[in-house]
Amino acid sequence: MAKIKIKQIGSPIRRPEAQKQILIGLGLGKMHRVVELEDTAEVRGAIAKLPHMVAVID
């Protein structure tokens, strides 16, 4: 399965609790942290919910 790199570019401060929980689920939580995850529909859906806080790195 393909891998995808995700970088957190936005702060979770003053964000709804649901958005904070999505970040934690992706393995993020601190600014500029990068994680590499499987490229699945679930991960893509989480990224789609937080376009202002995460970026996909090629």
Residue frames as a rotation matrix with the C-alpha (Angstrom) as fourth column:
MET 1
0.580 0.814 0.000 0.00
0.814 -0.580 0.000 0.00
0.000 0.000 -1.000 0.00
ALA 2
0.007 -0.551 0.834 1.18
0.481 -0.730 -0.486 3.54
0.877 0.405 0.260 -0.74
LYS 3
-0.179 -0.161 -0.970 2.37
0.957 -0.258 -0.134 5.86
-0.228 -0.953 0.201 2.00
ILE 4
0.399 0.313 0.862 1.44
0.480 -0.872 0.095 9.51
0.781 0.375 -0.499 2.50
LYS 5
-0.598 -0.626 -0.500 3.33
0.782 -0.319 -0.536 12.15
0.176 -0.711 0.680 4.49
ILE 6
0.492 0.806 0.329 1.26
0.584 -0.586 0.562 14.65
0.646 -0.085 -0.759 6.45
LYS 7
-0.690 -0.716 -0.105 2.59
0.602 -0.487 -0.633 17.80
0.402 -0.500 0.767 8.11
GLN 8
0.322 0.777 -0.541 0.72
0.937 -0.345 0.062 19.86
-0.138 -0.527 -0.839 10.68
ILE 9
-0.557 -0.500 0.663 0.72
0.651 -0.759 -0.026 23.53
0.516 0.418 0.748 9.64
GLY 10
-0.037 0.629 0.777 -2.02
-0.286 -0.752 0.595 24.90
0.958 -0.200 0.208 11.92
SER 11
-0.913 -0.308 0.269 -2.35
-0.308 0.083 -0.948 25.15
0.270 -0.948 -0.170 15.68
PRO 12
-0.385 0.802 -0.457 -5.12
0.600 0.594 0.536 23.27
0.701 -0.068 -0.710 17.53
ILE 13
-0.813 0.079 -0.577 -5.50
0.462 -0.516 -0.721 26.18
-0.355 -0.853 0.383 19.95
ARG 14
-0.467 0.752 -0.465 -9.05
-0.456 -0.655 -0.602 27.63
-0.757 -0.069 0.649 19.89
ARG 15
-0.656 0.288 -0.698 -10.30
-0.590 0.380 0.712 24.84
0.470 0.879 -0.079 17.63
PRO 16
0.447 0.873 0.197 -13.28
-0.851 0.346 0.395 22.57
0.277 -0.344 0.897 18.29
GLU 17
0.039 -0.405 0.914 -12.56
-0.722 0.621 0.306 19.43
-0.691 -0.671 -0.268 20.29
ALA 18
0.799 0.316 0.512 -13.48
0.081 0.787 -0.612 17.25
-0.596 0.530 0.603 17.32
GLN 19
0.835 -0.542 -0.093 -10.69
-0.265 -0.249 -0.932 18.79
0.481 0.803 -0.351 15.21
LYS 20
0.068 -0.820 0.568 -8.17
-0.997 -0.068 0.021 18.25
0.021 -0.568 -0.822 18.02
GLN 21
0.268 0.105 0.958 -9.19
-0.399 0.917 0.011 14.59
-0.877 -0.385 0.287 18.25
ILE 22
0.993 0.055 0.105 -8.74
0.076 0.378 -0.922 14.14
-0.091 0.924 0.372 14.48
LEU 23
0.458 -0.888 0.039 -5.20
-0.720 -0.396 -0.570 15.54
0.522 0.233 -0.821 14.76
ILE 24
-0.076 -0.456 0.887 -4.41
-0.889 0.433 0.147 13.13
-0.451 -0.778 -0.439 17.59
GLY 25
0.637 0.414 0.650 -5.85
-0.115 0.885 -0.452 10.28
-0.762 0.213 0.611 15.55
LEU 26
0.937 -0.342 -0.067 -3.50
-0.068 0.011 -0.998 11.15
0.342 0.940 -0.013 12.71
GLY 27
0.447 -0.806 -0.387 -0.55
0.893 0.424 0.149 11.13
0.044 -0.413 0.910 15.11
LEU 28
-0.273 -0.482 0.833 -0.13
0.419 -0.838 -0.348 14.89
0.866 0.254 0.431 15.11
GLY 29
0.579 0.528 -0.621 -0.68
0.793 -0.187 0.580 17.48
0.190 -0.829 -0.527 17.82
LYS 30
0.236 -0.578 -0.781 2.32
0.357 -0.696 0.623 19.82
-0.904 -0.426 0.042 17.72
MET 31
0.793 0.108 -0.599 3.22
-0.398 -0.652 -0.645 22.30
-0.461 0.750 -0.474 15.03
HIS 32
0.265 -0.689 -0.675 5.44
-0.957 -0.104 -0.270 21.18
0.115 0.718 -0.687 12.12
ARG 33
-0.273 -0.289 0.918 5.30
-0.449 0.882 0.144 17.51
-0.851 -0.373 -0.371 13.08
VAL 34
-0.117 0.157 -0.981 5.40
-0.967 0.207 0.149 15.11
0.226 0.966 0.127 10.12
VAL 35
-0.121 0.124 0.985 3.94
-0.417 0.894 -0.163 11.58
-0.901 -0.430 -0.057 10.08
GLU 36
-0.660 -0.077 -0.747 3.90
-0.727 0.313 0.610 8.92
0.187 0.946 -0.263 7.39
LEU 37
-0.228 0.709 0.667 0.68
-0.460 0.526 -0.716 6.89
-0.858 -0.470 0.206 7.17
GLU 38
-0.655 0.152 0.741 -0.93
0.597 0.705 0.383 4.41
-0.464 0.693 -0.552 4.81
ASP 39
-0.873 0.364 -0.325 -2.85
-0.480 -0.760 0.438 6.13
-0.087 0.538 0.838 2.00
THR 40
-0.722 0.691 0.025 -6.35
0.689 0.722 -0.054 4.92
-0.055 -0.022 -0.998 2.88
ALA 41
-0.150 0.781 0.606 -9.81
0.451 -0.492 0.745 6.42
0.880 0.385 -0.278 2.51
GLU 42
0.632 0.390 -0.670 -9.98
0.759 -0.135 0.637 7.00
0.159 -0.911 -0.381 6.28
VAL 43
-0.214 -0.802 -0.558 -6.76
0.773 -0.488 0.405 9.02
-0.597 -0.345 0.725 6.31
ARG 44
-0.790 -0.035 0.613 -7.84
0.511 -0.590 0.625 11.01
0.339 0.807 0.484 3.23
GLY 45
0.246 0.960 0.130 -11.17
0.596 -0.256 0.761 11.77
0.765 -0.110 -0.635 4.93
ALA 46
0.476 -0.152 -0.866 -9.42
0.814 -0.298 0.500 13.05
-0.334 -0.942 -0.018 8.05
ILE 47
-0.660 -0.750 -0.047 -7.19
0.644 -0.596 0.479 15.27
-0.387 0.286 0.877 5.92
ALA 48
-0.488 0.554 0.675 -10.26
0.533 -0.423 0.733 16.62
0.691 0.717 -0.088 4.10
LYS 49
0.577 0.736 -0.354 -11.78
0.720 -0.252 0.647 17.66
0.387 -0.628 -0.675 7.43
LEU 50
0.595 -0.437 -0.675 -8.65
0.424 -0.543 0.725 19.67
-0.683 -0.718 -0.138 8.37
PRO 51
0.495 -0.447 0.745 -7.40
0.814 -0.061 -0.578 21.39
0.304 0.892 0.334 5.20
HIS 52
0.709 -0.175 0.683 -6.53
-0.205 -0.978 -0.039 24.50
0.675 -0.112 -0.729 7.23
MET 53
0.693 -0.404 0.598 -4.36
-0.662 -0.027 0.749 22.54
-0.286 -0.914 -0.286 9.70
VAL 54
0.188 -0.639 0.746 -2.55
0.114 0.768 0.630 19.85
-0.975 -0.034 0.217 7.71
ALA 55
0.394 -0.152 -0.907 -0.67
-0.885 -0.330 -0.329 19.61
-0.249 0.932 -0.264 4.43
VAL 56
0.872 -0.140 0.468 0.25
0.233 0.961 -0.146 16.61
-0.430 0.237 0.871 2.30
ILE 57
0.196 -0.902 -0.384 3.98
-0.712 -0.400 0.576 16.48
-0.674 0.161 -0.721 1.52
ASP 58
0.950 0.099 -0.297 5.17
-0.295 0.600 -0.744 14.81
0.105 0.794 0.599 -1.67
